Amino acid sequence: MTFSLNRLLAIAGKEWKDSVKNPQILLMAGMPIVFSILMKGQSSLSEGNTLDRFTVPVMIAIAVVGAFVQALMISEEKEKNTLRALMLSPASPVEVLLGKSAMTTVYTIAVMIVCMLITGIPAINIGYLVLFILLLLVIFMALGTSIGLISRTASETSIVGLPILLFFVFGPIFAPGLKVSFVMDVIGFIPSYHFMEGLSSIAQDEGMGELWLSLGNLLVWVVLSTLLVLFIYRGKRFDK
């Protein structure tokens, strides 16, 4: 089975048409923007929290617009039985998954840009910043796709998937206050924690050790989450 750009574009085009008819997507896209405005307006934030004011809305955009919207749209297609037809079509898994991720990726990037214009971009290396954002986006898109493939209905996606994704975002922010070693051990492995730690190490010029540790964690998550999607996709493709 050879890769076909025409098939990929056709799938992406269908996703675009479905997305513009779905008001939930516009609602989800507005959440990170509203959060950015709220964080920007908090005069109590100290100068030292400028990086958090940038990273938190970006992570929310990736989790909600990228991962959750992706999961929601896939689960809705499962309910309509159109996803299975697509799985059994001549399109390869790569074409299907990339085609379904294209629209969500565009929405997520657009929302992140708006959030960045509101909060401002911290004075750190832009190359590393873009790299960390892209890696986290790939991870969350893969997680969102996996949640959508596993969920039986769209409501199940909301009930189960959204809390998991929000844990990935807010866990690294609030977990340290709990002072529970087991919780911190779990938080210390998730990608959003290393996204924040990596950017913090760049901003504070803490050396390459912490940077490479965070980058390595994100790369491992990229590989694992991608393999998970392919495994679930192949299993669902041949389910009766």
C-alpha distance (Angstrom), angle and dihedral (degrees) to the residues before:
residue distance angle dihedral
M1 . . .
T2 3.81 . .
F3 3.77 126.6 .
S4 3.82 113.6 -101.2
L5 3.79 121.1 -163.0
N6 3.82 90.2 -166.0
R7 3.81 91.7 57.8
L8 3.80 91.0 47.3
L9 3.82 91.9 50.3
A10 3.81 90.7 47.2
I11 3.80 91.1 53.9
A12 3.82 91.2 45.8
G13 3.81 90.3 48.9
K14 3.80 91.6 52.8
E15 3.80 90.2 49.8
W16 3.78 90.5 52.1
K17 3.82 92.5 51.7
D18 3.81 91.1 48.8
S19 3.80 93.2 46.8
V20 3.81 97.0 53.8
K21 3.81 88.8 55.6
N22 3.80 93.3 51.8
P23 3.84 114.0 87.5
Q24 3.82 91.5 -169.7
I25 3.80 89.8 70.0
L26 3.81 92.0 56.9
L27 3.81 89.2 48.0
M28 3.80 92.1 51.1
A29 3.81 91.1 45.9
G30 3.79 90.3 55.0
M31 3.82 95.7 53.6
P32 3.84 98.1 74.2
I33 3.81 90.6 43.7
V34 3.81 92.2 53.1
F35 3.80 89.4 46.4
S36 3.82 89.9 52.1
I37 3.80 90.7 52.7
L38 3.79 91.3 49.3
M39 3.80 92.8 49.3
K40 3.79 91.5 45.8
G41 3.78 90.1 52.4
Q42 3.78 95.1 51.8
S43 3.76 101.4 105.7
S44 3.80 89.3 -176.4
L45 3.80 91.4 71.1
S46 3.75 109.5 108.4
E47 3.78 124.1 -136.0
G48 3.78 89.6 -105.3
N49 3.80 90.2 63.4
T50 3.80 94.5 57.9
L51 3.80 91.3 105.6
D52 3.82 92.1 52.1
R53 3.79 89.3 50.3
F54 3.81 86.6 58.7
T55 3.81 102.3 38.0
V56 3.82 99.8 45.9
P57 3.85 96.6 58.5
V58 3.80 89.6 44.0
M59 3.81 91.3 52.9
I60 3.81 91.1 46.7
A61 3.81 89.8 51.2
I62 3.81 91.0 50.9
A63 3.81 93.7 45.4
V64 3.80 99.4 41.9
V65 3.81 104.5 30.2
G66 3.77 96.7 29.7
A67 3.78 107.9 34.1
F68 3.80 104.1 21.7
V69 3.80 97.1 42.7
Q70 3.80 88.4 47.4
A71 3.81 90.9 51.9
L72 3.79 92.3 45.2
M73 3.80 95.1 51.8
I74 3.80 93.2 46.7
S75 3.80 92.8 49.1
E76 3.82 90.5 48.4
E77 3.80 89.3 53.8
K78 3.78 89.6 50.2
E79 3.80 89.6 55.4
K80 3.81 89.8 52.2
N81 3.85 91.1 46.3
T82 3.81 90.1 -127.2
L83 3.79 94.0 115.5
R84 3.79 93.2 60.8
A85 3.80 90.8 50.9
L86 3.79 88.6 52.8
M87 3.81 91.5 48.4
L88 3.80 90.8 53.6
S89 3.82 93.0 46.6
P90 3.82 123.3 98.5
A91 3.82 89.0 -95.5
S92 3.80 113.2 112.9
P93 3.83 121.8 -125.5
V94 3.82 89.3 -106.7
E95 3.80 91.8 53.7
V96 3.80 93.1 47.3
L97 3.81 95.4 45.9
L98 3.81 95.1 43.5
G99 3.80 91.9 44.7
K100 3.79 91.8 51.2
S101 3.81 92.0 45.8
A102 3.82 96.9 48.5
M103 3.80 97.8 78.3
T104 3.80 94.1 42.8
T105 3.80 90.4 49.4
V106 3.81 91.5 53.0
Y107 3.82 91.4 49.2
T108 3.80 91.9 47.8
I109 3.80 94.3 49.5
A110 3.82 91.0 47.6
V111 3.82 91.8 50.9
M112 3.82 91.7 46.2
I113 3.80 90.6 52.4
V114 3.81 90.5 52.6
C115 3.83 90.2 48.2
M116 3.80 90.6 50.1
L117 3.80 91.6 50.5
I118 3.81 88.7 53.5
T119 3.80 99.7 44.1
G120 3.79 98.5 29.5
I121 3.80 127.4 -126.7
P122 3.81 117.0 -85.3
A123 3.77 119.1 -120.6
I124 3.81 97.7 -100.4
N125 3.79 136.3 118.6
I126 3.82 106.0 -64.2
G127 3.80 92.9 -153.1
Y128 3.80 93.2 58.3
L129 3.80 90.6 41.4
V130 3.81 92.7 55.5
L131 3.81 91.6 44.1
F132 3.82 93.6 52.1
I133 3.82 92.0 46.2
L134 3.81 93.1 49.5
L135 3.80 92.8 48.1
L136 3.81 92.1 49.4
L137 3.81 90.0 47.0
V138 3.81 92.0 53.4
I139 3.81 90.9 48.8
F140 3.80 95.0 49.9
M141 3.80 93.3 43.0
A142 3.80 88.6 53.9
L143 3.81 91.5 47.4
G144 3.79 90.7 48.2
T145 3.79 91.3 50.0
S146 3.81 90.6 49.9
I147 3.81 91.8 49.9
G148 3.80 90.6 49.4
L149 3.80 92.6 49.8
I150 3.80 93.1 48.3
S151 3.81 97.1 43.6
R152 3.79 115.6 89.7
T153 3.81 95.8 -154.0
A154 3.80 139.4 16.8
S155 3.82 90.9 -111.4
E156 3.79 90.2 53.6
T157 3.79 87.8 53.9
S158 3.80 90.1 55.0
I159 3.79 94.9 45.9
V160 3.80 97.4 45.2
G161 3.79 107.4 19.1
L162 3.80 102.7 46.9
P163 3.84 96.2 54.1
I164 3.81 90.0 49.6
L165 3.79 92.2 51.0
L166 3.79 93.2 45.5
F167 3.81 89.3 50.5
F168 3.79 87.8 57.9
V169 3.81 89.4 53.4
F170 3.80 103.3 40.0
G171 3.81 99.3 28.6
P172 3.82 94.4 81.8
I173 3.81 90.1 47.0
F174 3.80 101.1 50.6
A175 3.83 104.1 22.1
P176 3.84 95.9 79.1
G177 3.80 88.9 62.2
L178 3.81 90.7 59.9
K179 3.81 91.6 60.5
V180 3.82 92.0 -151.6
S181 3.80 111.7 145.8
F182 3.82 95.6 -151.6
V183 3.80 91.9 51.8
M184 3.79 91.3 48.7
D185 3.82 90.5 49.6
V186 3.81 89.0 56.0
I187 3.80 93.2 43.4
G188 3.80 90.1 49.1
F189 3.79 90.1 64.6
I190 3.80 102.0 47.3
P191 3.82 117.7 98.2
S192 3.80 98.2 -124.3
Y193 3.81 89.8 60.7
H194 3.79 91.2 54.2
F195 3.79 90.5 43.6
M196 3.80 89.0 59.6
E197 3.81 94.1 39.6
G198 3.79 92.4 48.5
L199 3.79 94.1 51.1
S200 3.80 90.0 44.4
S201 3.80 91.5 53.2
I202 3.81 89.9 51.0
A203 3.80 93.3 47.8
Q204 3.82 93.1 47.5
D205 3.81 94.1 39.4
E206 3.80 92.8 -126.6
G207 3.78 94.3 162.7
M208 3.78 134.9 -99.2
G209 3.81 97.1 -72.5
E210 3.80 97.3 76.7
L211 3.79 90.7 37.2
W212 3.79 94.1 55.4
L213 3.81 91.4 44.3
S214 3.81 90.9 55.9
L215 3.79 92.8 42.0
G216 3.80 90.8 50.0
N217 3.81 91.1 51.1
L218 3.81 91.3 52.1
L219 3.81 92.1 48.4
V220 3.81 90.8 51.0
W221 3.81 89.6 50.7
V222 3.82 90.6 49.5
V223 3.81 90.8 55.1
L224 3.81 95.3 42.6
S225 3.81 95.8 45.2
T226 3.82 92.0 46.9
L227 3.80 92.1 50.2
L228 3.81 89.4 47.6
V229 3.81 91.8 54.3
L230 3.81 93.0 48.8
F231 3.80 91.5 47.0
I232 3.81 93.6 50.2
Y233 3.81 92.4 42.4
R234 3.78 93.5 53.1
G235 3.80 90.9 46.4
K236 3.81 93.5 49.6
R237 3.79 91.1 45.7
F238 3.78 92.3 65.6
D239 3.80 97.9 35.7
K240 3.77 114.3 119.7
